[in-house]
């Protein structure tokens, strides 16, 4: 009889005979060591923080009941350390070509024990990775910058984009206006006065009594059935959209140009460089100053 000490305390037990180990399985050696200390399986399982069924399966040599052979070797090594016995003879009886070190055994056993615990995304400590934090911070900064940006910046960007699209279509729109017949246009179209182009001789014959010089003609007054009229004093851009989303006018007006139109109410109107254009609504002058925002863009509606 000898005195053996372990982390469970000191107990008196008979020593293991080396000759008997050759005929004993790994589970038998572990059971004999546990019983030599007078310990129950539940006490060993509680000390190692594993279910008692895993200790029982290890002592019964039921390796298939355990997650895998690596876990079985790790658990056996931990039991041997807890009972203060040499793990080499026990590990030699277990499946596995290589004998893992104690650090690898502890790591494998710990990973399988925590297998049922909830896992969180990100790093091993459960916190999000640094890359994710940087991306979130950048998104928050960008959102804050857009929120704090003044409305005038958005208006200027919209005006620039409208000018670009209007300039690309002004050529084709101008050609279509020149080829339009002089007959009265239906409501909702642009009405522009166009002077007939005659050769010099025919022009002189057609109007012999016309004076050779005189004051410049006044801009043509809008027709009585026209809802809107624009007279540009400098280059401006105008967009008019009638009810239903159809655009009646979307182009740049040159200095001295007058455009009158009507359409299905309400009419949504956007005017760029509002200080350089005179507007009439139903034949009455309309002041754009109260509806002009930053960047010189005026927005208003003509309602029924």
C-alpha positions as CSV (number, residue, x, y, z in Angstrom):
1,X,0.0,0.0,0.0
2,X,1.2,3.5,-0.9
3,X,-0.1,7.0,-0.3
4,X,-1.2,8.8,-3.5
5,X,-1.9,12.4,-3.9
6,X,-4.0,14.2,-6.6
7,X,-6.0,17.3,-7.0
8,X,-8.9,15.5,-5.3
9,X,-6.7,15.1,-2.1
10,X,-4.7,12.3,-0.6
11,X,-6.0,8.8,-0.5
12,X,-4.5,5.4,0.3
13,X,-4.7,2.8,-2.5
14,X,-2.9,-0.3,-3.7
15,X,-0.3,0.4,-6.5
16,X,-0.9,-0.7,-10.0
17,X,1.1,-3.7,-11.1
18,X,3.1,-3.0,-14.2
19,X,2.6,-6.5,-15.5
20,X,-1.2,-6.2,-15.3
21,X,-1.2,-3.1,-17.6
22,X,-0.4,-5.1,-20.7
23,X,-3.7,-7.0,-20.3
24,X,-5.8,-3.9,-19.3
25,X,-7.5,-1.5,-21.7
26,X,-7.3,2.2,-21.4
27,X,-10.7,2.4,-19.8
28,X,-9.8,-0.3,-17.2
29,X,-6.7,1.6,-16.2
30,X,-8.6,4.9,-15.8
31,X,-11.4,3.1,-13.8
32,X,-8.8,1.4,-11.5
33,X,-7.0,4.7,-10.9
34,X,-10.3,6.5,-10.1
35,X,-11.5,3.8,-7.8
36,X,-8.1,3.7,-6.1
37,X,-8.9,7.3,-5.0
38,X,-12.4,6.4,-4.0
39,X,-14.0,8.9,-6.4
40,X,-17.3,8.7,-8.3
41,X,-17.5,9.5,-12.0
42,X,-19.6,12.6,-11.2
43,X,-16.8,14.0,-9.1
44,X,-14.2,13.6,-11.8
45,X,-16.6,15.0,-14.4
46,X,-17.4,18.0,-12.3
47,X,-13.7,18.7,-11.8
48,X,-13.0,18.5,-15.5
49,X,-16.3,20.3,-16.4
50,X,-17.5,17.6,-18.8
51,X,-20.6,15.5,-18.8
52,X,-20.4,12.3,-16.7
53,X,-21.5,10.3,-19.8
54,X,-18.2,11.1,-21.5
55,X,-16.1,9.8,-18.6
56,X,-18.3,6.7,-18.5
57,X,-17.9,6.1,-22.2
58,X,-14.1,6.5,-21.8
59,X,-13.9,3.9,-19.0
60,X,-16.1,1.5,-21.0
61,X,-13.7,1.9,-24.0
62,X,-16.7,3.1,-26.1
63,X,-14.8,5.5,-28.3
64,X,-17.6,5.7,-30.8
65,X,-19.8,7.4,-28.2
66,X,-17.2,10.2,-28.0
67,X,-17.0,13.0,-30.7
68,X,-13.8,11.6,-32.2
69,X,-10.5,9.8,-31.2
70,X,-8.7,13.1,-30.7
71,X,-11.2,14.1,-28.1
72,X,-10.9,10.7,-26.4
73,X,-7.1,11.0,-26.1
74,X,-7.4,14.6,-24.8
75,X,-10.0,13.6,-22.2
76,X,-8.0,10.6,-21.1
77,X,-4.9,12.8,-20.7
78,X,-6.9,15.2,-18.6
79,X,-8.2,12.4,-16.3
80,X,-4.6,11.1,-15.9
81,X,-3.3,14.5,-14.8
82,X,-6.2,14.9,-12.4
83,X,-5.5,11.5,-10.8
84,X,-1.7,12.0,-10.9
85,X,-0.9,8.9,-13.0
86,X,1.3,8.5,-16.0
87,X,-0.8,9.2,-19.2
88,X,1.6,7.3,-21.6
89,X,0.3,3.7,-20.9
90,X,-3.3,4.9,-21.2
91,X,-2.8,6.9,-24.4
92,X,-0.9,3.9,-25.9
93,X,-4.2,1.9,-25.6
94,X,-6.3,4.5,-27.4
95,X,-6.7,4.8,-31.1
96,X,-4.5,7.3,-32.8
97,X,-1.1,7.0,-34.5
98,X,0.4,10.1,-32.9
99,X,0.4,11.1,-29.3
100,X,-0.7,14.7,-29.0
101,X,1.0,17.0,-26.5
102,X,-0.7,18.2,-23.4
103,X,-1.3,21.7,-24.9
104,X,-2.9,20.2,-28.0
105,X,-5.0,17.9,-25.8
106,X,-6.3,20.7,-23.7
107,X,-7.1,22.8,-26.7
108,X,-9.0,19.9,-28.5
109,X,-10.9,19.0,-25.4
110,X,-11.8,22.6,-24.7
111,X,-13.1,23.1,-28.2
112,X,-15.4,20.1,-28.0
113,X,-16.6,20.9,-24.5
114,X,-17.7,24.4,-25.8
115,X,-19.3,22.8,-28.9
116,X,-22.8,23.3,-27.5
117,X,-22.2,26.9,-26.4
118,X,-23.6,29.7,-28.5
119,X,-21.2,31.3,-30.9
120,X,-21.1,34.9,-31.9
121,X,-19.7,36.4,-35.1
122,X,-16.6,38.4,-35.4
123,X,-13.4,37.5,-33.5
124,X,-12.9,34.6,-31.1
125,X,-13.7,36.8,-28.1
126,X,-17.2,37.5,-29.5
127,X,-16.4,41.1,-30.5
128,X,-16.6,42.3,-34.1
129,X,-13.5,42.5,-36.2
130,X,-11.5,45.7,-36.7
131,X,-12.3,45.7,-40.4
132,X,-16.1,45.6,-39.7
133,X,-15.8,48.5,-37.2
134,X,-13.8,50.6,-39.7
135,X,-16.5,50.0,-42.4
136,X,-19.3,50.9,-40.0
137,X,-17.5,54.0,-38.9
138,X,-16.9,55.1,-42.5
139,X,-20.6,54.6,-43.4
140,X,-21.7,56.6,-40.3
141,X,-19.3,59.5,-41.3
142,X,-20.6,59.4,-44.9
143,X,-24.2,59.5,-43.7
144,X,-23.5,62.4,-41.3
145,X,-21.8,64.3,-44.1
146,X,-24.8,63.9,-46.4
147,X,-27.2,64.9,-43.6
148,X,-25.2,68.1,-42.7
149,X,-24.7,69.1,-46.4
150,X,-26.7,72.3,-47.2
151,X,-29.7,72.1,-49.5
152,X,-28.0,74.6,-51.9
153,X,-25.4,72.0,-52.8
154,X,-28.1,69.5,-53.9
155,X,-29.8,72.3,-55.9
156,X,-26.6,73.3,-57.6
157,X,-25.9,69.7,-58.6
158,X,-29.4,69.2,-59.9
159,X,-29.2,72.5,-61.9
160,X,-25.8,71.4,-63.4
161,X,-27.2,68.0,-64.4
162,X,-30.3,69.6,-65.9
163,X,-28.2,72.1,-67.9
164,X,-26.1,69.2,-69.3
165,X,-29.1,67.2,-70.4
166,X,-30.8,70.3,-71.8
167,X,-27.8,71.3,-73.8
168,X,-27.6,67.8,-75.4
169,X,-31.2,68.0,-76.5
170,X,-31.4,71.7,-77.3
171,X,-30.1,71.2,-80.9
172,X,-32.7,68.6,-81.8
173,X,-35.5,70.6,-80.1
174,X,-34.5,73.8,-82.0
175,X,-34.6,71.9,-85.3
176,X,-38.0,70.5,-84.6
177,X,-39.3,74.0,-83.6
178,X,-38.1,75.5,-86.9
179,X,-39.7,72.7,-89.0
180,X,-43.1,73.0,-87.1
181,X,-46.0,74.4,-89.2
182,X,-47.3,77.9,-88.6
183,X,-50.8,76.6,-87.9
184,X,-52.3,77.0,-84.4
185,X,-50.8,74.4,-82.0
186,X,-53.1,72.4,-79.7
187,X,-53.0,73.1,-75.9
188,X,-49.9,71.7,-74.2
189,X,-47.3,72.6,-76.9
190,X,-44.8,75.4,-77.1
191,X,-46.0,78.4,-79.1
192,X,-43.2,80.7,-80.4
193,X,-43.6,83.4,-83.0
194,X,-41.5,82.7,-86.1
195,X,-40.9,85.5,-88.7
196,X,-41.1,84.3,-92.3
197,X,-37.8,84.3,-94.1
198,X,-38.0,85.9,-97.5
199,X,-35.3,87.0,-99.9
200,X,-34.3,90.6,-99.7
201,X,-36.0,91.6,-103.0
202,X,-39.3,89.9,-102.2
203,X,-39.2,91.4,-98.7
204,X,-38.8,94.9,-100.1
205,X,-41.6,94.3,-102.6
206,X,-44.0,92.9,-100.0
207,X,-43.6,95.9,-97.8
208,X,-42.7,99.0,-99.9
209,X,-44.0,101.4,-97.3
210,X,-42.1,99.9,-94.4
211,X,-39.6,102.3,-92.9
212,X,-35.9,101.4,-93.3
213,X,-35.2,101.8,-89.6
214,X,-37.3,101.8,-86.5
215,X,-37.5,100.6,-82.9
216,X,-37.1,96.9,-82.1
217,X,-40.4,95.0,-82.0
218,X,-41.9,94.2,-78.6
219,X,-42.0,90.6,-77.5
220,X,-45.2,89.0,-78.6
221,X,-47.8,88.9,-75.9
222,X,-48.9,85.4,-74.9
223,X,-52.2,84.2,-76.3
224,X,-55.2,84.5,-74.1
225,X,-55.5,80.7,-73.7
226,X,-51.9,80.2,-72.6
227,X,-51.3,79.5,-68.9
228,X,-47.6,80.2,-68.7
229,X,-45.3,82.7,-70.5
230,X,-41.5,83.0,-70.1
231,X,-39.4,85.9,-71.5
232,X,-35.7,85.5,-71.0
233,X,-33.5,88.5,-70.4
234,X,-30.4,86.3,-70.3
235,X,-29.7,82.6,-70.9
236,X,-31.9,80.5,-68.5
237,X,-33.2,76.9,-68.4
238,X,-36.8,75.9,-67.9
239,X,-38.6,72.7,-67.2
240,X,-42.4,72.4,-67.2
241,X,-44.2,69.1,-66.4
242,X,-48.0,68.8,-66.7
243,X,-50.3,66.4,-64.7
244,X,-49.5,62.8,-65.4
245,X,-45.7,63.4,-65.6
246,X,-45.5,64.5,-69.3
247,X,-42.8,67.2,-69.8
248,X,-44.0,70.1,-71.9
249,X,-40.8,72.1,-71.9
250,X,-37.2,71.2,-71.0
251,X,-34.5,73.3,-72.6
252,X,-32.5,76.5,-72.4
253,X,-34.0,79.8,-73.4
254,X,-31.7,82.4,-75.0
255,X,-31.7,86.1,-74.2
256,X,-34.8,87.8,-75.7
257,X,-36.6,84.5,-76.3
258,X,-40.3,84.2,-75.4
259,X,-42.1,80.9,-74.9
260,X,-45.8,80.5,-74.0
261,X,-47.5,77.2,-73.3
262,X,-50.5,75.5,-71.6
263,X,-51.3,72.0,-70.5
264,X,-53.1,69.8,-68.0
265,X,-53.1,71.4,-64.6
266,X,-51.3,71.4,-62.2
267,X,-48.1,72.4,-64.0
268,X,-44.8,71.8,-62.1
269,X,-42.3,74.5,-63.1
270,X,-38.5,74.6,-62.4
271,X,-36.6,77.7,-63.5
272,X,-32.8,78.1,-63.4
273,X,-31.3,81.6,-63.0
274,X,-34.7,82.8,-62.0
275,X,-33.5,86.4,-61.7
276,X,-33.0,86.6,-65.5
277,X,-36.5,85.7,-66.7
278,X,-40.0,87.3,-66.6
279,X,-42.9,84.9,-66.0
280,X,-46.6,85.5,-66.5
281,X,-49.3,83.1,-65.2
282,X,-52.7,83.5,-66.9
283,X,-51.5,86.8,-68.3
284,X,-50.5,88.3,-65.0
285,X,-46.8,88.9,-63.9
286,X,-45.6,86.3,-61.4
287,X,-42.8,87.1,-58.9
288,X,-40.2,84.3,-58.7
289,X,-38.4,85.8,-55.7
290,X,-40.5,84.1,-52.9
291,X,-40.1,80.6,-54.6
292,X,-36.4,81.0,-55.4
293,X,-34.0,78.9,-53.3
294,X,-30.2,78.7,-53.0
295,X,-28.4,78.6,-56.4
296,X,-31.0,80.8,-58.1
297,X,-33.4,77.9,-58.8
298,X,-37.2,78.7,-58.6
299,X,-39.8,75.9,-58.1
300,X,-43.6,76.5,-58.2
301,X,-46.8,75.0,-59.4
302,X,-49.7,76.4,-61.4
303,X,-52.8,74.8,-59.9
304,X,-56.4,74.8,-61.4
